[in-house]
């Protein structure tokens, strides 16, 4: 067998990434993204296995789905153990078993007690955003969570090839309203793209007659009129982005973009992955 490629020579030093999962088929897309993003950024990935408080503990190694992906992507041989290759691959992964009264409760309680840079969440087809924000406890916890959050709808495509692990992020649309410093949001998005080692075509979108104050001159700006949500959908249909980035105020946490009906509609539309990004 050919030797596996030597991807990284350093231990994980990148962002902290959290991904809650039940290891079921509906969570497969989100797992693929969490692993690929951790690999590309030399990150530290934590899988949260949420189970009922009365359910039995885990019956298998929670890292098995990760090693299965790495073998599929040609980064590990069948006989290799991930624990022995973390330094070579350049990212770390752990699995935490979290007994909780519900999936959303287990996730938000963990996020409230642990710092993270990126959370990768699956949204359900019918429950949508309400799957995560059903209780006042959930809302309070998420209001103080200042990391980025990537929302991926179950059963829908993302921007990572599940067969190769390649990040196919080519186009990004970022709606801006002028209330959040546009330059800060753009710079943070560019830093993320640099960590991923990809070139991305970005478009800003503002629903109004003129550019918001401080709008970068080196990023194309689309101006639209009318109702905000339909304008975003129309721009996305024309530009065909792989990802929509919603800038938020850091102090409002990842609930920031979810408070308005516009952002809720964008997230629950499900035609595009959505990244909540505190500026």
C-alpha positions in Angstrom: 0.0 0.0 0.0 1.2 3.5 -0.8 2.4 5.6 2.2 -0.1 8.0 3.5 0.7 11.7 2.7 2.4 13.7 5.4 -0.2 16.5 5.7 1.2 18.3 8.8 4.3 18.2 10.9 2.9 20.1 13.9 0.4 19.4 16.6 -3.0 21.1 16.6 -2.7 24.8 17.2 -5.8 26.1 15.4 -9.3 27.0 16.4 -11.5 25.1 18.8 -14.4 23.5 16.9 -17.4 21.9 18.5 -19.8 19.6 16.7 -22.8 17.9 18.5 -23.9 14.7 16.9 -25.9 11.5 17.4 -23.7 9.8 14.7 -26.9 9.2 12.7 -27.2 9.6 8.9 -28.9 12.9 9.1 -25.9 14.4 10.8 -23.4 13.1 8.2 -23.1 16.4 6.3 -22.3 18.4 9.4 -19.7 15.8 10.5 -18.0 16.0 7.2 -17.7 19.8 7.5 -16.5 19.7 11.1 -13.7 17.2 10.3 -12.6 19.0 7.1 -12.5 22.4 8.7 -10.5 21.1 11.7 -8.1 19.4 9.3 -7.6 22.4 7.1 -7.1 24.8 10.0 -5.1 22.5 12.3 -8.0 22.8 14.7 -9.1 21.0 17.9 -12.3 19.2 17.2 -14.7 18.1 20.0 -17.6 15.8 19.1 -20.4 16.1 21.6 -22.4 12.9 21.8 -25.6 13.9 23.5 -27.7 11.1 25.0 -30.6 10.8 27.4 -29.8 10.9 31.1 -31.3 7.4 31.5 -29.7 6.0 28.3 -26.8 3.6 28.5 -23.3 5.0 27.9 -21.5 4.8 24.6 -21.1 1.3 23.1 -18.5 2.2 20.5 -15.5 4.5 20.0 -16.9 7.9 19.2 -13.9 8.6 17.0 -14.8 5.8 14.6 -16.8 8.0 12.2 -13.9 10.4 12.0 -11.3 7.7 11.2 -13.8 6.3 8.6 -13.8 9.7 6.9 -10.0 10.0 7.0 -9.6 6.6 5.5 -12.1 7.5 2.8 -10.1 10.7 2.0 -6.8 8.8 1.8 -5.3 10.3 4.8 -5.2 7.2 7.0 -4.5 3.5 6.2 -7.2 1.0 7.3 -4.9 -0.3 10.0 -3.9 3.0 11.4 -5.3 4.4 14.7 -6.1 8.1 14.8 -4.6 8.5 18.2 -1.2 7.6 16.8 -1.3 10.0 13.9 -2.7 13.3 15.4 0.6 15.1 15.2 1.2 14.0 11.6 -2.3 15.0 10.5 -2.0 18.3 12.4 -5.4 18.4 14.1 -6.8 16.8 17.2 -10.2 15.2 17.9 -11.9 14.0 21.0 -15.4 12.7 21.8 -17.3 13.8 24.9 -20.3 11.9 26.1 -22.9 14.3 27.4 -26.0 13.0 29.2 -28.8 15.6 29.1 -32.5 15.9 29.2 -32.6 16.9 25.5 -30.2 17.4 22.6 -30.5 21.2 22.7 -30.1 21.4 26.4 -27.0 19.3 26.3 -25.4 21.4 23.6 -26.2 24.8 24.9 -25.1 23.9 28.5 -21.7 22.7 27.1 -21.3 25.8 25.0 -22.1 28.0 28.0 -19.2 26.4 30.0 -16.6 26.0 27.2 -15.0 28.6 25.0 -15.1 27.8 21.3 -14.2 29.4 18.0 -16.7 27.5 15.7 -19.7 25.4 16.4 -21.0 23.2 13.5 -24.7 22.5 14.0 -27.3 20.5 12.0 -30.8 22.1 11.7 -33.8 19.8 11.3 -36.0 19.9 8.2 -39.2 20.6 10.1 -38.1 22.0 13.5 -35.6 24.4 11.8 -34.0 26.9 14.2 -36.5 26.0 17.0 -34.6 22.7 17.3 -31.8 24.6 19.2 -33.7 27.6 20.7 -36.7 26.0 22.4 -36.1 27.2 26.0 -35.2 30.3 27.9 -32.1 28.5 29.2 -31.0 27.8 25.6 -31.5 31.4 24.7 -29.5 32.7 27.7 -26.6 30.3 27.0 -26.4 31.1 23.3 -26.7 34.8 23.9 -23.3 34.8 25.6 -21.6 32.4 23.1 -19.3 34.5 20.9 -17.9 31.9 18.6 -18.9 31.5 14.9 -21.7 29.0 14.2 -22.1 27.1 10.9 -25.7 25.9 10.3 -26.2 23.0 7.9 -29.6 21.6 7.0 -29.9 17.8 7.3 -30.0 16.1 3.9 -28.8 19.2 2.1 -25.5 19.8 0.3 -22.7 21.8 1.9 -19.4 23.1 0.6 -17.2 20.1 1.5 -16.9 17.0 -0.8 -17.8 14.0 1.4 -15.7 11.7 -0.8 -12.5 13.6 -0.8 -12.7 16.2 2.1 -12.0 19.0 -0.3 -13.4 22.4 0.7 -15.4 23.6 -2.3 -16.0 27.1 -1.0 -15.8 29.4 -4.0 -18.4 32.1 -3.5 -19.6 33.8 -0.4 -22.5 36.3 0.0 -22.5 38.6 3.1 -25.5 40.8 3.7 -24.6 44.0 5.6 -26.9 46.6 7.2 -24.4 49.2 8.3 -25.1 48.7 12.0 -22.2 46.3 12.3 -18.8 47.5 11.1 -18.6 46.0 7.6 -14.8 46.1 7.4 -14.4 44.1 10.6 -16.8 41.4 9.3 -15.0 41.2 5.9 -11.5 41.0 7.5 -12.7 38.2 9.8 -14.1 36.3 6.9 -10.9 36.7 4.9 -8.8 35.4 7.8 -11.0 32.3 7.9 -10.5 31.8 4.1 -6.7 32.2 4.6 -6.7 29.5 7.3 -8.5 27.2 5.0 -6.0 28.0 2.2 -8.7 28.9 -0.4 -9.5 31.8 -2.7 -13.0 33.0 -2.3 -15.1 35.4 -4.4 -17.0 37.5 -2.0 -20.0 39.8 -2.6 -21.5 42.2 -0.1 -25.2 42.9 -0.2 -26.9 46.0 1.2 -30.6 46.7 0.9 -30.6 50.4 0.4 -29.8 53.2 -2.0 -26.1 53.7 -1.1 -23.2 51.8 0.4 -23.0 51.6 4.2 -20.3 53.8 5.9 -16.9 52.1 6.0 -17.7 49.6 3.3 -14.5 48.2 1.9 -13.7 49.4 -1.7 -12.0 46.2 -2.7 -15.1 43.9 -2.2 -17.9 44.2 -4.8 -21.1 45.6 -3.3 -24.6 44.7 -4.5 -27.4 47.2 -3.8 -31.0 46.1 -3.7 -34.4 47.6 -2.9 -37.5 46.4 -1.3 -38.1 43.9 1.5 -34.9 42.6 2.9 -35.4 38.8 3.0 -36.6 38.6 -0.7 -33.7 40.8 -1.7 -31.2 38.4 -0.1 -32.9 35.4 -1.7 -32.8 37.1 -5.1 -29.1 38.0 -4.8 -28.3 34.5 -3.7 -30.2 33.0 -6.6 -28.3 35.3 -9.0 -24.8 34.9 -7.4 -25.2 31.3 -6.4 -23.0 31.4 -3.2 -21.7 28.3 -1.5 -22.2 30.0 1.9 -24.1 33.0 3.3 -22.2 34.8 6.1 -24.4 36.7 8.6 -22.3 39.3 10.6 -23.4 39.7 14.2 -22.6 41.9 17.1 -20.2 40.0 19.4 -22.1 40.9 22.6 -25.2 39.4 21.2 -23.6 36.0 20.7 -24.9 33.6 18.1 -28.5 34.6 18.8 -27.7 38.0 17.3 -28.6 37.1 13.7 -31.6 34.9 14.8 -33.6 37.6 16.5 -35.0 39.2 13.3 -37.5 37.6 11.1 -35.2 38.3 8.1 -32.3 36.3 9.5 -34.6 33.5 10.6 -36.0 33.3 7.1 -32.5 33.1 5.6 -31.4 30.4 8.0 -34.5 28.3 7.6 -34.6 28.6 3.8 -32.0 25.8 3.7 -30.8 26.3 0.2 -27.5 27.6 1.5 -25.3 26.9 4.5 -25.3 29.9 6.9 -22.4 31.0 9.0 -23.1 33.3 11.9 -19.9 35.5 12.4 -19.5 37.9 15.3 -17.7 40.9 14.1 
